[in-house]
Amino acid sequence: MQFTKAAAGSALAAAALVGSATTAVAAPAELYHVTAWHDVNIRSCEARSCPVVGHIEAGERHIAYCWTDGETISDFGITNNIWLMVSRQDGGRWLASAVYFQGDRYANLPADAHCDY
C-alpha cells in the first residue's frame, strides 16, 4: 500500500478542521522525506505486535512527520528503538521502524522532531 502526498495533505487538512477536538493529532510543523533501504511494514503502533496497515518498498521515498520511541528492533546488524510516523490516515498514527530507512538512527529527521503526543 502506497501513500501519496495528496493523502498526507488531506490528513493534515482534516486535522486542522477538527482543531480543538480531543481525538485530533496536531499538525506537524514540517514534513520530512525518508527513503527505505529495505522493504518495511507500516504498523498501527510502534511495535511488531501491532497490526500491519501498509508497506513501503525498498528505494521508495516517503513522507515522515516525526519520530517516537518504541519497541527495539534488531535486523541486519542494526538495533534501534526509533519509529517514524509515516502516515496519519483517519486521524491515526501509522509507524515504521527507522531501522529500515537510510540515514542516522532518526532516518535523518532532526533530533527535535520527536512526536509530541
C-alpha positions as CSV (number, residue, x, y, z in Angstrom):
1,M,0.0,0.0,0.0
2,Q,1.5,3.3,-1.0
3,F,0.5,6.7,0.4
4,T,0.5,9.8,-1.7
5,K,1.3,13.5,-0.8
6,A,-2.4,14.2,-1.6
7,A,-3.4,11.7,1.1
8,A,-1.0,13.3,3.5
9,G,-2.3,16.7,2.7
10,S,-5.9,15.6,3.2
11,A,-5.0,14.2,6.6
12,L,-3.4,17.5,7.6
13,A,-6.4,19.4,6.3
14,A,-8.8,17.1,8.3
15,A,-6.7,17.5,11.4
16,A,-6.8,21.3,11.0
17,L,-10.6,21.2,10.6
18,V,-11.1,19.4,13.9
19,G,-8.7,21.7,15.6
20,S,-9.5,21.5,19.3
21,A,-11.2,18.1,19.3
22,T,-9.5,15.9,21.8
23,T,-9.0,13.0,19.4
24,A,-7.2,15.1,16.7
25,V,-3.5,14.8,16.3
26,A,-1.9,18.2,16.0
27,A,-0.4,19.0,12.6
28,P,3.4,18.8,12.5
29,A,5.4,21.9,11.8
30,E,7.4,20.2,9.0
31,L,7.2,17.2,6.7
32,Y,10.4,15.2,6.1
33,H,11.3,12.9,3.3
34,V,12.8,9.5,4.1
35,T,13.9,6.6,1.8
36,A,13.6,3.0,2.7
37,W,16.7,0.9,2.0
38,H,14.8,-2.3,2.7
39,D,11.1,-3.3,2.5
40,V,9.3,-2.2,5.7
41,N,5.9,-2.8,7.2
42,I,3.8,0.1,8.4
43,R,2.1,-0.7,11.7
44,S,-0.7,0.9,13.7
45,C,1.6,1.4,16.7
46,E,5.3,1.3,17.4
47,A,5.8,-2.5,18.0
48,R,6.0,-5.7,15.8
49,S,2.9,-7.0,17.6
50,C,0.8,-4.2,16.2
51,P,-1.3,-4.9,13.0
52,V,0.4,-4.2,9.6
53,V,-1.6,-1.5,7.8
54,G,0.7,-0.9,4.9
55,H,4.1,-1.4,3.3
56,I,6.9,0.7,1.9
57,E,9.2,-0.9,-0.6
58,A,13.0,-0.6,-0.7
59,G,14.1,2.5,-2.6
60,E,10.7,4.3,-2.1
61,R,10.8,7.9,-0.9
62,H,8.2,8.6,1.7
63,I,6.9,11.4,4.0
64,A,7.7,11.2,7.7
65,Y,6.1,13.6,10.2
66,C,8.1,12.9,13.3
67,W,9.8,10.1,15.3
68,T,9.0,8.4,18.6
69,D,10.4,5.7,20.9
70,G,9.0,2.2,20.6
71,E,9.9,-1.4,20.6
72,T,13.6,-2.1,20.0
73,I,14.1,-3.7,16.6
74,S,17.3,-5.6,15.6
75,D,17.7,-6.6,12.0
76,F,20.6,-6.7,9.5
77,G,23.0,-5.9,12.3
78,I,21.2,-2.7,13.2
79,T,19.4,-2.2,16.5
80,N,17.2,0.8,17.1
81,N,14.1,1.8,19.1
82,I,13.1,4.7,16.9
83,W,9.9,4.6,14.9
84,L,8.8,7.1,12.3
85,M,5.2,8.3,11.9
86,V,4.8,7.9,8.2
87,S,1.1,8.4,7.8
88,R,-1.9,10.0,9.7
89,Q,-4.7,8.2,7.9
90,D,-8.1,8.7,9.5
91,G,-6.5,10.7,12.3
92,G,-4.5,7.7,13.4
93,R,-0.8,7.2,13.7
94,W,0.9,4.7,11.3
95,L,4.5,3.9,12.1
96,A,7.5,2.2,10.7
97,S,10.8,1.2,12.3
98,A,13.7,3.6,11.5
99,V,16.0,0.5,11.1
100,Y,14.8,0.2,7.5
101,F,15.4,3.8,6.4
102,Q,18.5,5.5,5.1
103,G,20.4,7.9,7.4
104,D,21.2,8.0,11.0
105,R,19.2,6.5,13.9
106,Y,16.4,9.0,13.2
107,A,16.4,8.4,9.4
108,N,17.9,11.9,9.2
109,L,15.0,13.6,10.9
110,P,16.1,16.3,13.3
111,A,16.5,15.1,16.9
112,D,13.9,17.6,18.0
113,A,11.3,16.2,15.5
114,H,10.0,14.0,18.3
115,C,6.3,13.3,18.1
116,D,4.6,15.5,20.8
117,Y,1.7,13.2,21.8
